[in-house]
Amino acid sequence: MASRLHASALLAALLLASVDASAQIGKRFPSEKKIVKDPVTGTMLTFLTSQPHGDSKIYPTHPQWTADGKWVVFRSSLVRGEAMAVNEASGDIVQVSEGGYQGMLNLARKSMQLYFMRSGASGLQVVEVDLARVFADSGAGKMKTASSYQRVAGTVPAGLEGGGDMALDADEEWVYFRVGKNEAARHLPAGTKIEPNFGPRNMGAGPTGIARMNVHSGEIRHVVSVPFQIGHIQANLYNPGEIVFCWETGGKSPQRTWTVKADGSGLRKLYPEASYEWVTHEAVIGKDEVAMAIMGHRQIAGAAASVDGPATDVGGANPGQDQAWGDAGTREKPTGLAIVNLRTRQMQIVGQTPSGSGLWHVHGSSDGRWAVGDDFSRSVYLIDRRTREMMLLTTGHKTTAADHTHPTFNADGTRIEIQSAMLSADGRSMNIVVVPVPEDWLKRPKQ
């Protein structure tokens, strides 16, 4: 009996050791890289992952590539609950966190650092990872303990009800994060009208707020409180001390886009929208510009079919068709990929699909040359902002996919990262894909 107990204990210890080893920071995995020709457009797609691990990219509001431009960081169940990175040239995959993370992955643009939140004993920890050392030691096969690469920059006390929707400031000194109802309420002026839920998804009620933490000292300061639910906090990666966020309802908001300074001043509507406009998926794309979609995805009640035939069906698995959202999102008014200037406050629409849902998740190159957007069919369109020419760049990424393509430019505006189920047997599991801006477009005059 004792020998059986000893054997069981030994087996349990061996299993635990194998689990720990499989979740070790710096662990390397073989390349899955494949070059696939888009069968419709002919674009050569670089699948940096190609196996059904359930990969997903970082959200388009945040950087995707490391500061040296060599690695793409992503989420995957290859090691469940851990962040991964893939080398764009070699295809090598490396685990870059240990102990898990929650919420947004934040890549620094000036240094080889990764920041994220994870649960700690007394609240949410902000963790910093030294990616340069991880990649170097992993490549040499000489990894040390996780604490050699990961540092707790500070802890958000549980009483702040902090959320993982975090953003790293352009100065790489501060991170911004959401705080909950009770903390936000303490900073609201007396008598502030608190917004209720909005829309059929029963989301959007406030109050919530934003706070910031210094990643060197751990100091926490309150930034702003608002009477509605905050979502998609992002920092202007080109202009320190500037934040963009949204009123999150899960669909159409009364006023989607907002901006504020890091010291809490200058709170205002980024794009003051009309009741008939369905604004969504804002992303800072340059020092002075934010891209967003003004949706044109809904049928006009009682309208006759166009001369091109009946309107494209954009219902089914796609959002926003529920009549409880009201009348916003039709093409009775201008729609498309809009770009707002943070300084002049002027807005321009740079492109829109002629039919179907219209552009949905949007982004742009920081040099102002290109814009990109996807639609409900998971097709990706590239736009020359100077000429307004629009081309179908890639398609066939399956409407059954677990998520949308979420196109996002790299730092120099030559490549776009998406997530795709094109290769998935189940039609859902996604992979990480890099799509090039065509060479003939890159050769076009910049002015």
C-alpha positions in Angstrom: 0.0 0.0 0.0 2.8 2.4 1.0 4.6 1.6 -2.2 1.5 2.4 -4.3 1.1 5.7 -2.4 4.7 6.5 -3.1 4.3 5.7 -6.7 1.2 7.9 -7.0 2.9 10.8 -5.3 5.9 10.4 -7.6 3.6 10.3 -10.7 1.8 13.5 -9.4 5.1 15.2 -8.9 6.2 14.3 -12.4 3.0 15.5 -13.9 3.2 18.8 -12.1 6.8 19.2 -13.2 5.8 18.5 -16.8 3.0 21.2 -16.6 5.4 23.7 -15.2 8.0 23.0 -17.8 5.4 23.3 -20.6 4.5 26.8 -19.3 8.0 28.1 -19.0 8.8 31.6 -20.3 11.3 31.3 -23.3 10.0 27.9 -24.3 10.4 27.5 -28.1 8.1 25.9 -30.6 8.9 24.9 -34.2 8.0 27.2 -37.1 4.5 26.9 -38.6 5.2 29.5 -41.2 3.5 29.1 -44.6 3.2 31.3 -47.6 -0.3 31.1 -49.1 -1.5 32.8 -52.3 -4.9 34.3 -51.9 -7.0 32.4 -54.5 -9.1 35.5 -55.3 -6.7 38.5 -55.2 -3.3 36.8 -55.7 -1.8 38.5 -52.7 0.9 36.4 -51.0 -0.1 35.8 -47.4 2.4 34.9 -44.7 0.8 32.6 -42.2 3.1 33.0 -39.2 1.0 30.3 -37.4 -0.9 27.6 -39.3 -2.0 25.0 -36.8 -5.4 25.0 -35.0 -4.2 26.4 -31.6 -6.8 29.1 -31.5 -4.5 32.1 -32.0 -5.6 35.7 -31.9 -3.9 39.0 -32.5 -3.6 41.9 -30.1 -6.5 44.4 -30.6 -5.9 47.0 -33.3 -5.8 49.8 -30.7 -2.4 48.5 -29.6 1.0 47.7 -31.3 1.4 44.2 -32.7 5.2 44.1 -33.4 8.1 44.4 -31.0 10.1 47.6 -31.1 12.8 46.1 -33.3 10.1 45.1 -35.8 11.1 41.4 -35.8 8.6 39.7 -33.6 4.7 39.6 -33.6 3.2 39.1 -30.2 -0.1 37.3 -30.0 -2.4 35.2 -27.8 -2.7 31.5 -28.3 -3.8 28.2 -26.6 -0.5 26.7 -27.7 0.3 27.4 -24.1 -3.0 28.3 -22.6 -3.2 31.6 -20.8 0.3 32.8 -21.9 1.5 35.4 -24.4 3.4 34.2 -27.4 5.7 35.8 -30.0 6.6 34.7 -33.5 9.7 35.8 -35.4 8.5 37.1 -38.8 11.6 36.0 -40.6 12.3 32.5 -39.1 8.8 31.6 -37.9 10.2 30.6 -34.5 7.6 30.8 -31.8 8.6 31.7 -28.2 6.5 31.9 -25.0 7.0 35.4 -23.6 5.1 35.3 -20.3 4.9 32.9 -17.3 2.1 32.9 -14.7 -0.6 34.1 -17.0 -2.0 37.5 -17.9 -5.4 39.1 -18.3 -6.7 41.9 -20.6 -4.6 43.7 -23.1 -1.0 43.0 -24.1 1.0 46.2 -24.4 4.2 46.3 -26.5 6.5 49.3 -26.0 7.5 51.0 -29.2 10.8 52.5 -28.0 12.1 49.5 -25.9 11.8 45.8 -26.0 9.3 45.6 -23.2 5.9 43.9 -22.8 3.4 45.0 -20.2 0.2 43.3 -19.0 -2.0 42.8 -15.9 -2.4 39.6 -13.9 -4.2 38.8 -10.6 -2.1 39.1 -7.5 -2.8 38.5 -3.8 -3.8 42.1 -3.1 -5.1 43.3 -6.5 -4.1 43.4 -10.1 -0.4 43.4 -10.8 1.1 45.4 -13.7 3.9 43.1 -15.0 6.8 44.2 -17.2 8.7 41.6 -19.4 12.2 42.2 -20.8 11.7 40.7 -24.2 15.2 41.3 -25.4 16.6 39.0 -22.7 13.9 36.4 -23.2 14.6 36.1 -26.9 18.4 36.1 -26.4 18.4 33.5 -23.7 15.8 31.4 -25.4 17.8 31.4 -28.6 20.9 30.3 -26.6 19.0 27.7 -24.8 20.0 29.2 -21.4 16.8 30.3 -19.8 16.7 31.5 -16.2 13.8 31.6 -13.8 10.8 33.7 -14.8 11.7 36.4 -12.2 14.8 37.1 -14.2 12.7 38.5 -17.0 9.4 39.5 -15.4 9.1 42.4 -12.9 6.0 43.6 -11.0 5.8 47.3 -11.8 3.1 47.9 -9.3 -0.2 46.6 -7.9 -3.7 48.1 -8.4 -5.5 47.8 -5.0 -8.6 45.6 -5.2 -10.7 48.5 -4.0 -10.1 50.3 -7.3 -11.9 47.4 -9.2 -9.2 47.7 -11.9 -9.7 46.2 -15.3 -7.3 44.7 -17.8 -8.1 47.2 -20.5 -4.7 48.8 -20.2 -2.7 51.1 -22.4 1.0 52.1 -22.3 1.7 55.8 -22.8 4.0 57.0 -25.6 6.6 58.1 -22.9 6.6 54.5 -21.6 6.5 55.9 -18.1 2.8 55.4 -17.4 0.1 52.8 -18.0 -3.6 53.7 -18.1 -6.3 51.3 -16.9 -10.0 51.2 -16.1 -11.4 51.6 -12.6 -14.8 50.5 -11.3 -18.0 52.0 -10.3 -17.2 52.9 -6.7 -13.8 54.4 -7.3 -15.1 56.4 -10.3 -18.1 57.7 -8.3 -15.8 59.2 -5.7 -14.3 61.6 -8.4 -17.6 62.6 -10.1 -19.1 66.0 -9.3 -22.1 65.9 -7.1 -25.4 65.6 -9.0 -23.8 64.0 -12.2 -26.5 62.1 -14.1 -25.4 58.4 -14.3 -26.1 56.8 -17.6 -28.2 53.6 -17.7 -27.6 50.6 -20.0 -28.1 51.4 -23.7 -29.3 48.9 -26.3 -30.3 45.3 -26.4 -27.1 44.0 -25.0 -27.8 45.8 -21.6 -24.3 47.4 -21.5 -23.1 50.9 -21.1 -24.2 51.9 -17.6 -21.8 54.0 -15.5 -19.9 55.3 -13.8 -16.4 54.1 -14.6 -13.1 55.9 -14.8 -9.5 55.8 -15.9 -6.4 55.8 -13.6 -2.7 55.6 -14.4 0.3 53.9 -12.8 3.9 54.9 -13.1 5.8 51.7 -14.2 8.9 52.7 -12.3 7.5 53.8 -9.0 4.1 52.1 -8.9 2.5 55.4 -8.1 -1.2 55.6 -9.0 -3.2 58.7 -9.9 -6.8 59.1 -11.0 -7.3 60.5 -14.5 -11.0 60.9 -15.1 -14.4 59.6 -14.2 -17.4 59.5 -16.6 -21.1 58.5 -16.1 -21.0 55.6 -18.6 -19.1 52.4 -19.2 -15.6 52.9 -20.5 -14.1 50.5 -23.1 -11.1 50.3 -25.4 -8.7 52.5 -23.5 -5.8 53.5 -25.8 -2.9 55.9 -25.6 -1.8 58.1 -28.5 1.5 56.2 -29.2 2.9 59.3 -30.9 2.0 62.0 -28.4 2.6 61.4 -24.7 -0.2 62.2 -22.2 -3.2 61.7 -24.6 -5.8 59.1 -24.2 -8.7 57.9 -26.5 -11.5 55.7 -25.2 -15.1 54.8 -25.9 -18.5 54.5 -24.4 -19.0 50.7 -24.6 -22.5 49.3 -25.2 -21.7 46.3 -27.3 -23.1 48.1 -30.3 -24.3 51.6 -31.2 -23.5 54.2 -28.5 -25.2 57.5 -27.9 -21.7 59.0 -28.1 -19.0 56.4 -28.9 -15.6 58.2 -29.0 -13.9 60.3 -26.3 -10.5 61.8 -25.6 -8.8 63.2 -22.4 -5.4 64.3 -21.3 -3.4 62.2 -18.8 -3.9 64.9 -16.1 -7.7 64.6 -16.5 -8.0 67.9 -18.4 -9.5 68.3 -21.9 -12.2 65.7 -21.6 -14.3 65.9 -24.8 -16.1 64.0 -27.5 -13.6 63.0 -30.1 -16.2 62.9 -32.9 -19.6 64.3 -31.9 -21.9 61.9 -33.6 -25.5 62.2 -34.7 -28.2 59.8 -33.6 -28.3 58.2 -37.1 -24.6 57.5 -37.1 -23.2 54.1 -35.9 -19.6 54.9 -34.9 -17.3 52.1 -33.9 -13.8 50.6 -33.7 -11.8 53.8 -33.3 -7.9 53.4 -33.4 -5.2 56.1 -33.0 -3.1 55.8 -36.2 -0.8 58.8 -35.9 0.2 61.8 -33.8 -2.8 63.8 -34.9 -5.3 61.2 -36.3 -7.8 58.6 -35.2 -9.4 56.2 -37.7 -13.0 54.9 -37.0 -15.8 53.2 -38.9 -19.1 55.0 -39.5 -21.1 51.9 -40.2 -23.4 51.4 -43.2 -24.4 47.9 -42.5 -28.2 48.0 -42.0 -31.1 47.8 -44.4 -33.2 50.9 -45.0 -36.7 50.0 -43.9 -39.1 50.0 -46.9 -36.3 50.9 -49.4 -36.5 49.4 -52.9 -33.6 47.3 -54.2 -30.8 49.2 -55.9 -30.1 49.1 -59.7 -27.4 46.5 -58.9 -29.9 44.1 -57.4 -31.0 43.3 -53.8 -28.9 44.5 -50.9 -26.3 42.1 -49.7 -27.4 40.1 -46.7 -25.2 41.1 -43.7 -27.3 39.4 -41.0 -26.7 36.1 -39.4 -23.6 35.9 -37.3 -22.9 39.6 -37.8 -23.9 42.2 -35.2 -26.2 45.2 -35.3 -29.2 43.7 -37.1 -31.5 43.8 -34.0 -34.1 46.5 -34.5 -33.8 47.3 -30.8 -30.7 49.4 -31.8 -32.9 51.9 -33.5 -32.4 53.3 -37.0 -28.7 54.1 -37.0 -26.2 52.4 -39.4 -28.0 52.8 -42.7 -26.6 54.5 -45.8 -29.1 57.3 -45.9 -26.3 59.4 -44.6 -22.5 59.3 -45.3 -20.7 56.2 -44.0 -17.3 54.6 -44.3 -13.8 54.7 -43.0 -13.5 58.0 -41.3 -10.4 59.7 -40.0 -10.6 62.5 -37.4 -7.8 65.0 -36.8 -7.3 65.5 -33.0 -6.1 69.0 -33.5 -8.3 70.6 -36.1 -11.2 68.2 -35.3 -12.0 67.9 -39.0 -13.3 64.5 -40.2 -12.9 63.0 -43.7 -14.3 59.7 -45.1 -11.5 58.1 -47.1 -13.4 55.0 -48.5 -16.4 52.7 -48.3 -17.4 49.5 -50.0 -20.2 49.9 -52.5 -22.4 47.3 -50.9 -22.6 44.8 -48.1 -21.8 45.8 -44.5 -19.3 48.5 -45.3 -15.9 48.9 -43.6 -16.0 47.7 -40.0 -12.6 47.4 -38.2 -10.2 50.1 -39.5 -6.6 51.2 -39.2 -4.1 53.4 -41.0 -0.4 53.8 -41.5 1.3 56.4 -39.3 2.8 58.2 -42.3 -0.7 59.1 -43.6 -0.4 57.1 -46.8 -2.7 54.2 -46.3 -5.9 53.1 -44.6 -7.2 49.6 -44.2 -10.5 48.1 -43.2 -12.4 44.8 -43.1 -16.1 44.0 -43.6 -18.6 41.4 -42.4 -17.4 39.0 -45.1 -13.9 39.1 -43.5 -12.5 40.7 -46.7 -9.7 43.3 -46.2 -9.6 46.5 -48.3 -6.6 48.8 -48.7 -7.1 52.5 -49.4 -4.6 55.0 -50.9 -5.5 58.1 -48.9 -4.0 60.4 -51.5 -5.9 59.1 -54.5 -8.8 57.5 -52.7 -8.2 54.3 -54.7 -9.4 51.2 -52.9 -8.5 47.6 -53.6 -9.6 44.2 -52.3 -6.4 43.0 -50.7 -7.4 39.6 -49.4 -10.6 37.6 -48.8 -11.8 34.2 -47.9 -11.0 34.4 -44.2 -14.3 32.6 -43.4 -17.4 34.3 -41.8 -17.5 31.3 -39.4 -14.2 32.3 -37.8 -14.0 32.7 -34.0 -13.3 36.5 -34.5 -12.9 39.2 -37.1 -9.8 39.9 -39.1 -8.9 43.2 -37.3 -6.3 44.5 -39.8 -3.5 46.5 -38.2 -0.4 48.2 -39.8 3.1 47.8 -38.7 5.2 50.8 -37.7 6.5 51.6 -41.2 3.2 51.0 -43.0 4.5 48.3 -45.3 2.7 45.3 -43.8 -0.7 44.5 -42.2 -1.4 41.9 -39.6 -4.7 40.1 -39.6 -6.1 36.9 -37.9 -7.7 34.3 -40.2 -9.5 31.0 -40.3 -8.6 30.5 -44.0 -6.6 27.3 -43.2 -8.8 26.0 -40.4 -10.6 22.7 -41.0 -13.3 23.6 -38.4 -13.8 27.1 -40.0 -13.3 28.7 -36.6 -9.8 28.4 -35.3 -7.7 31.4 -36.4 -4.0 31.9 -37.3 -1.7 35.0 -37.3 -1.2 36.3 -40.9 0.9 39.2 -42.3 -0.3 40.8 -45.5 2.0 43.0 -47.6 1.1 46.4 -49.0 1.6 45.8 -52.8 5.0 46.8 -54.1 3.6 49.0 -56.8 1.6 50.9 -54.2 4.8 51.3 -52.0 6.5 52.9 -55.1 3.9 55.5 -55.5 4.8 59.1 -54.6 4.4 60.0 -51.0 3.0 63.4 -51.6 
